[in-house]
Amino acid sequence: MLSLDSFGLSSPLGIVLMLVVAIIALYVSRQPAHRAIISFSKVIHNAMRLSAKSIMAVESRLSNRNREVLLEAGREAKERMIEREFERIDATVRRDLSEYPAMHRLLSEEITEIEQDYQASIETPPEPPGWVKAVDAVAKIPSKGDPMVGNVLEDIHASLNKANKAATKEYRKASHKRHEHLRKMMPHWRKLLTVLTRADKNVTSILSRSNTIDQHMQEYESITNGTDKAIRILSSSSLQHFFTSLFVMIIAAGIAMVNFQLIARPMSEMVGGTTSLFLGFYLNQIAAMVMILVEMTLGIFLMESLRITKLFPIVGSLNDKLRIRIAWFLFIMLLFLATIEAGLGFTREILMEADQATNALLRGEEAGAAALESSVTWITTGSQMALGFILPFVLMFVAIPFETFVQSFRTVLGIIAVGSLRTVAWSLRFVGTLFKFSGKSLLHVYDLIIFVPLFIEQKIKNKQFNNSVLTDEVRGVKA
Amino acid sequence: MKLIRKIIVLISFTILMSCSNEQNINQSHGIYMLLDTSGTYTQELKQAQRVISFSLLKMKPGDSFAVARVDTGSFSEKDIITKVTFEDRPSQMNQQKRNFLQNIDEFVKTVKGSAYTDITGGILQGMEYLNERDPGKKTILIFSDLKEELGKGYKRDIDFQLQGYRVIALNVTKLRSDNIDPKEYLDRLEHWRKRVESAGGEWKVINDLERLEKLF
């Protein structure tokens, strides 16, 4: 191997000599070296810039695509909401309109009753008796101290008082009757008030729903116009939905695990298969997993049939009769599987008891085995059976967070992809700029290494310049 | 929706693959246990019952277990007291364990001491049994003082083929003569160790029956 020693350059003088030679070499090759450094830094800078530009173009396309997907998803969700609101209004209107003839009849009857009562309660002034005018004429006869006239008048007065009393009594009786009629009107008024209040409530409910629809429509318009506000709201809600659904799905996974533990062992009583492994799982474990997956699938399709989720549009677009039939079929299947699971829960408890008894026997604990047989185990048996029955129905609802997860996952994935592309583009730009300025710095470092010859060159140039200036001045003076 | 379709296709593919690529990884364990019934060693059979119970506790579906007596000529199926290959249904397996234990119990109650001790013949019979069952893990347990005494005319100068076998001597008691000359005992152990290891087997001695976990 070549070394400095082989050239006799290990001494300080040799090193100095080598440095001088190197500096001279660097000085001589200064111009091409500068050009090479600049070219190299430019190439890297441009390459990085172009790459960053390309990535940003991809990012832009992806952003637009994300925007479209987000708006489309938002539009679809909003349409569904508006549709539901209209369905509710439709149901309310249908219900109220169907009640309208009955309500109208009821109101008419009540009004007729009230009118009759009102007519009956009108106060008619008591008819003055016919002889009053005759009495009045007699009363106007001048008495002129005639005691007979006085007696007659007194009799008349007494008769009048008597008649008056009878009339007053009659009048009071009539008034009482009228009051009775008025009292009878009260329940009719109350009934009218109730009916009208109900009608008012329904109308208010429709008005409230119409306000909600207005609000939804405004948001829908905002989405169809593709405004930034709509995008922001949709992105935010998408992230929220993603994390919420993820959390619920983790809980569902926990439930599925519990379910698996509950049925895996008793499943070996049905299918056996605990002696050999398939892909690291025993056959009974695979059977238990498949059963849980089947339950979840049935649950997903049941939710689809009930139009709670919209993962498979073909199910939702089926005619109502067929869809309801499918829903019933799926529910019965699910019920059947839940019953099997309850049976497996029961079997599990029996197997556990048998295991414990056999193990106690093998350990020589005869008393322990007997105690196990006599212990009260119905609580755990019942609990396991109940769990086995309930968990499939609980897992059925995983369809809802699953749908939300799938829908929001696309958006979240898009956001992550856009973020990653932006980061890569920024990194490329940063590296490009770094190379650009590194090239410039390298030129200065290069010049710094050969500063001695450069200094000498500068001095020589200055001297030549001074000489030429001096010569020009002398020529000028001579001229 | 495309994503869902892809997930469904992936799950279906995985399930189909799991069905088609059947990997029969043999994890079963076969144990052949020899019980020495010669002379005074029959008194130790109660200890042997403990070992059998412990083994039954640890055994899983698909495992095979046979217990045979060592007498004058042990290379015979007739010397197998009881044998079982456990079913993969837990209820049946429990019943098998109970039956096995009952058979051993009856044997211990009715056993009569034999004049000779043909350990080699017992090992050969054990090899035959385990080779037929072909479990993933083969173990021969020898519950004996390892003092081989062959009857007149019995030839046992045969080399074993014990590749993949574990041979475990249990409760190797010391004889009266061992107390006088312990070298006899050590030589006996060494003799069997060499025979087993030269045949490709793994040799182990467990005298402390409180530490039977080493069996599995």
Interface residues (C-beta under 8 A of the other chain):
Chain A: R265 S268 E269 G272 G273 T274 T275 S276 L277 F278 L279 F281 I286 V290 L293 L311 F312 P313 I350 L351 A354 D355 A357 T358 N359 L361 L362 R363 G364 V406 F409 R410
Chain B: M1 L3 I4 I11 I15 M17 S18 C19 N21 E22 Q23 N24 I25 N26 Q27 S28 S53 F54 L56 L57 K60 P61 G62 E87 D88 R89 P90 S91 N94 K97 R98 L101
